[in-house]
């Protein structure tokens, strides 16, 4: 028998039972219930804070990914340059191909 539906149902029952305890701070709840004009600013504040909190992990991941991509690309270009100067004919052929790929990437970035 699959226990996943039973666990989900038990979690739903627990969430419903403790929902009244998770209403947030009493002042916020009361100001929203009384249609206070400052409640609009409160809702907008919650909106922007949630938006920024949700966007931050993706921003950090994108920044780190870009950094590592550029680091690997720089290492490949350095390896190609050093193998070009080594005198090994196989390394020279590989370096020439890598150099052509690097030039092609630069041209694509400029376009």
DAVENBEL-V223867 format. One record per pair of residues at least 24 apart in sequence whose ideal C-beta (glycine too) atoms are under 8 Angstrom apart, sorted by the first residue. I is the first residue (numbers start at 1). J is the second residue. If there is no record, write none. Layout:
<<I;J> <I;J>>
This chain:
<<73;105> <76;102> <77;102>>
